[in-house]
């Protein structure tokens, strides 16, 4: 990529769309390697060149805004990502009109961002707009429509609408097999999604079948030392962990880590997730010093990749807080939970499921400390958010009611204790 860029600079000069395209390739590579600031520099340079070449209202400029928006989303900067996505949408609507596949892609990007922020109904509206445009252009049996069904299916899974999620994912799979054939990475990705859904439904044998199908396809296409194969090992490891097969899970997690270290090197967000999986497994096995080591490694990487104020860092603080709580280090646990909450509030605002999860963690900790009024306040905050985000018939809401109910029962028992009279 660098050789191509340097040659094109000599041939065309700096202000050429060909050179801008080279910067885009370099940016996408840097993004995939976890070098996010470098990626931002590459994308911004490409945007600057394309604006000089084409002006502001051009589809290449829209594409640059999209790349910058996707990077901002990965960096946990939702407001900036939103601004970039809407710039791209405005240009594409101006250039192509509403019913165009570029516009549909913009709606998909906006939908995924809204989903991250917990604006689930607005996200669904975006996904359905994208689907309707693509069906109008291509008909139903098209890979872009299949991806729209996949997005809607994953949205429904997140909402707890598991039967609807299954319907959407099966539609997507049928189209992908028809378009690509069975041995294709897009088909493998669909099997992975269906495996995750089966886990949510408690259908662990079916989940294993789906994950194994995804693994076999990826092994056939890429061989063993590939990040998609590593992802399959991770998914199978998480399933084995849920089944209590901890040694087998450890083997899969270590295989995923080995492959990803070869692919990405040590300082990459994917490696951080591998360490997190190994840390959670070590907690299950009672190997708490090993768990600390893994969580600390994961945290060091995500801080290096994203900086200290990022949603990925918040997730690490949550893991460390839960481990500290289990070890009786309650003050340290509270510090970690509050750090995570502060970051998530800054990133998402109050009405988000990640913020709700923070309140639940703080509520459980307060219960353990005997601070029952504080615990009640936290659980009720979580319930208010989850009702707003998910609606009444959702498993997160059910757990909120359960926490409040158990707390009320514990307060009732405490109130019934009689103080012994002095003799």
Secondary structure, DSSP 8 states (H G I E B T S, - for coil): -HHHHHHHHHHH-SS-HHHHHHHHHHHHHHHHTT-HHHHHHHHHHHHHHHHHHH-SS-HHHHHHHHHHHHHHHHTT-HHHHHHHHHHHHHHHHHHH-SSSHHHHHHHHHHHHHHHHTT-HHHHHHHHHHHHHHHHHHH-SSSHHHHHHHHHHHHHHHHTT-HHHHHHHHHHHHHHHHHHH-SSSHHHHHHHHHHHHHHHHTT-HHHHHHHHHHHHHHHHHHH-SSSHHHHHHHHHHHHHHHHTT-HHHHHHHHHHHHHHHHHHH-SSSHHHHHHHHHHHHHHHHTT-HHHHHHHHHHHHHHHHHHH-SSSHHHHHHHHHHHHHHHHTT-HHHHHHHHHHHHHHHHHHH-SSSHHHHHHHHHHHHHHHHTT-HHHHHHHHHHHHHHHHHHH-SSSHHHHHHHHHHHHHHHHHHHHHH-------
